[in-house]
Amino acid sequence: IYPEAGPYSSALDVTMTTPTSGATIRYTTDGSTPTTSRGTVYSTPVHIAETLTLKAVSYRSGWTTSPVTSAQYTIAPLVTAPAFSPVPGTYTDPQDIIISTPTAAATIRYTVDGTKPSDTNGTLYSAPVHIAGSLTLKAVAYQAGWTTSLVTSGQYTIGPLVAAPAFNPVPGTYADPQDITISTPTSAAAIRYTKDGS
């Protein structure tokens, strides 16, 4: 049975195959057990638009009927992935990150240790997340009866800002070639430069 059982955020078409040449497949969607005489004969993909259990058997005259294959499909809307504000990036001061989702009544969990959050893993979001050092923030949103959102991930870098480089002599028009010195007052800072506009 493909795609395999599990939660899905929208309707899907399920295909069934058997490697036994000449075998027939019968299936049910009401929870009952299919047999060689009960259930619908499979001929085209089964459209699943609601939560149900799909059961199927394959059989062939003169052969022993296969065991029942069963697959539980849950069709539930997808919770919208969380958004971070301010957005991930480099900041010179600690930041308080607001995590939100437009899905009403959804719950958010987040992690700051690199692990993947889920509806059972991570810290329950209730107030802005204070970030005072560099880290990766990850979050998911979930709600009963819905499919858990995709993971939102963002890298925050918190640190002092290196002073921008200064040119000497200053930019301008000169009659002769110039030797330009580049400096920054930030002690131990390294400087890289380009001359091709990149």
C-alpha positions in Angstrom: 0.0 0.0 0.0 1.5 3.3 -1.1 1.8 5.9 0.2 2.3 4.3 3.6 0.0 4.8 6.5 0.2 8.0 8.6 -1.1 11.5 9.0 -1.6 13.6 5.9 -2.6 17.2 5.6 -4.7 16.7 2.5 -6.6 14.0 0.6 -4.5 11.4 -1.3 -4.7 8.5 -3.8 -3.5 5.2 -2.5 -2.2 2.4 -4.8 -2.0 -1.3 -3.9 0.1 -3.9 -5.6 1.1 -7.5 -5.1 4.1 -9.3 -6.6 2.0 -12.4 -7.2 1.2 -12.5 -10.9 -2.5 -13.0 -11.7 -3.7 -12.2 -8.1 -6.7 -10.1 -7.4 -6.8 -7.5 -4.5 -9.9 -6.7 -2.5 -10.0 -3.9 0.0 -12.3 -2.3 2.6 -12.4 1.2 4.2 -15.0 0.5 6.9 -12.7 -1.4 9.2 -14.1 -4.8 8.2 -11.8 -7.6 7.1 -11.7 -8.1 3.3 -11.9 -11.7 1.9 -12.0 -13.3 -1.5 -15.7 -12.4 -1.7 -16.0 -9.3 0.6 -14.7 -5.9 -0.2 -14.1 -3.9 -3.3 -12.0 -5.3 -6.1 -9.0 -3.0 -6.6 -8.6 -1.6 -10.1 -7.7 2.1 -9.6 -6.1 4.1 -6.8 -8.3 4.6 -3.8 -9.1 8.2 -3.0 -8.8 8.9 0.7 -10.2 12.3 1.9 -11.0 11.4 5.5 -9.5 9.5 8.4 -10.0 5.7 7.9 -8.4 2.3 8.0 -7.7 0.7 4.7 -7.5 -3.1 4.7 -6.6 -5.3 1.7 -6.0 -9.0 0.8 -4.7 -10.5 -2.4 -5.9 -13.9 -3.7 -5.6 -16.2 -6.6 -7.5 -19.4 -7.5 -5.7 -22.5 -6.2 -3.4 -20.4 -3.9 -3.7 -19.5 -0.2 -5.1 -16.0 0.4 -2.6 -13.5 1.6 -2.6 -12.1 5.2 -4.5 -8.8 5.6 -2.5 -5.7 5.0 -3.8 -2.8 7.1 -3.0 1.0 7.0 -4.5 3.8 9.1 -4.7 7.1 7.4 -5.4 10.3 9.3 -6.4 13.3 7.2 -6.0 16.5 9.1 -5.2 20.1 8.1 -1.6 21.2 8.5 -0.8 23.7 11.3 1.0 26.8 9.8 4.7 26.7 10.7 5.8 29.3 13.3 7.5 32.6 12.5 10.2 34.4 14.5 10.3 38.1 15.2 12.9 39.6 15.0 14.0 37.3 12.2 17.1 35.2 12.5 20.4 37.1 11.9 23.3 38.8 13.6 22.6 41.2 16.5 24.9 43.1 18.8 22.5 42.9 21.8 20.5 40.1 23.3 17.1 39.6 21.6 13.6 38.6 22.9 12.2 36.4 20.1 8.4 36.3 19.6 7.3 33.0 18.1 3.8 33.0 16.5 1.6 31.0 14.1 -1.6 32.2 12.4 -3.3 28.9 13.2 -5.7 29.8 16.0 -5.4 27.9 19.2 -2.2 26.1 18.1 0.4 25.4 20.7 4.1 26.0 20.0 7.2 24.2 21.4 10.8 25.3 20.7 14.4 24.1 21.3 17.7 26.0 21.5 20.0 22.9 21.8 19.8 21.8 18.2 17.3 19.0 18.7 14.1 18.8 16.7 11.0 20.1 18.5 7.7 18.2 18.4 4.4 18.1 20.2 6.2 16.2 23.0 9.8 17.6 22.8 11.0 21.1 23.6 9.9 24.0 25.8 6.3 25.1 25.7 6.2 28.6 24.3 4.5 31.1 26.6 6.6 34.3 26.4 9.3 35.7 24.2 12.5 33.6 24.1 15.4 35.6 25.5 18.6 34.9 23.4 21.8 36.3 24.9 24.3 34.1 22.9 24.6 32.6 19.5 22.3 29.6 18.9 19.9 27.9 16.5 16.2 28.3 17.5 13.8 25.7 16.2 10.0 25.6 16.7 6.9 23.7 15.7 3.2 24.4 16.1 0.6 21.7 16.8 -3.1 21.3 17.6 -5.3 18.3 18.4 -6.9 16.9 15.2 -4.4 18.7 13.0 -1.1 17.7 11.4 1.9 19.2 13.2 3.6 22.0 11.4 6.9 21.8 9.6 9.9 22.8 11.8 11.0 26.5 11.6 14.7 26.9 12.2 16.8 30.1 12.5 20.4 30.9 13.4 20.9 33.9 15.8 24.3 35.3 16.3 24.7 37.6 19.3 28.0 39.4 19.7 29.7 42.8 19.7 29.8 44.6 16.3 33.2 44.9 14.7 33.7 48.6 13.7 33.5 49.1 9.9 36.8 49.5 8.0 38.0 53.0 7.1 40.0 53.8 4.0 43.0 56.2 3.9 43.2 58.2 1.7 39.4 58.5 1.5 37.6 57.5 -1.7 37.7 60.1 -4.4 39.4 61.1 -7.7 43.2 61.1 -7.8 45.7 62.0 -10.6 48.2 59.4 -9.5 47.9 55.7 -8.3 47.2 55.4 -4.6 48.2 53.0 -1.9 45.1 52.5 0.3 45.4 51.5 3.9 42.4 49.8 5.5 41.9 49.9 9.2 39.4 49.2 12.0 39.5 50.4 15.6 38.3 46.9 16.7 41.3 45.2 18.2 42.4 41.9 16.7 39.8 42.2 13.9 40.6 40.8 10.5 39.8 42.7 7.3 38.9 41.2 3.9 38.5 43.4 0.8 37.5 43.1 -2.9 38.2 45.3 -5.9 35.7 43.8 -8.4 32.5 45.2 -6.9 31.6 41.9 -5.1 
